[in-house]
Amino acid sequence: MATAGGAVGSTAKPSAAASATPEPTAADPAIEELRVARAKIDSKLYDQALADLKGVVSRHPSSASAPTAYLLMGTIFEQQSRLDDAMATYVEMRSRFGNSPVAAEATFRLAEATSRSKREDRDRSALVLLDQVAMTYPDSDFAPKALLRKALIEERTKLHVIEGTLGSVPSSLVSYRRLIDKYPSAEGAEPAFARLAEMYEDLKRYELAADTWYGLARQFPNNTRDAAWRAGDLYDKRLKNMDKAHAAYAVVPSSSSHYRDAQKKLQP
């Protein structure tokens, strides 16, 4: 057994530095209370769970469990259709625990609640919050979800931006592209690939469209959008690039209705 100050088997006494090491901190005192509150939520005992959670944040404001308690309170308020209370709870949680691992989810939920509210600026405010999720918490599972939700709102509201050599484009195009560039395998990436490819086709930017369809085919071989065939067709007929067309035709799956057509295209 190694002692604090020596090698395995040594009988040396702990060094002064080791003796001065602080004792491990006590376990989070709110963990058990949080567990009980979760059980009540699962049983749909929302009022009792709320009382427990309010107790957690009141008695243990510095606990590692406090951010989660706020988040759970917000979700209960949403279940009860108390949208203003939910939004206020998420705002307070973000203000107190902006660096918490659950802050990304709180911000995403705040954005969703805002978009469902009666505020006149609900769409604009929701878009700002969703962009904050993607920018501030890029490693969170909620970052790609936020970009997808952002794109859907932008499509519904028909927002446009000036984008480099593309000129005026739907704002959602930029959000979809951010999503597939940074999170190509995330949940929601497959429809984002497809929608982006369709938008490029609408803009008659056929090379970008073909590359995007091909990217979808490579990332999601079992997609239901016939992406490989659509890429090959664009490379073939629009761009006259047979090398890229053959590469796309080669990955058309046997489940595709165009599989035999693709195989014929590959014949010398």
Helices and strands as residue ranges (DSSP letters): H 16-19, H 31-42, H 46-59, H 66-79, H 83-96, H 103-116, H 122-136, H 142-157, E 160-163, G 164-166, E 167-170, H 171-182, H 189-202, H 206-219, H 227-233, I 234-238, H 242-249, H 259-266
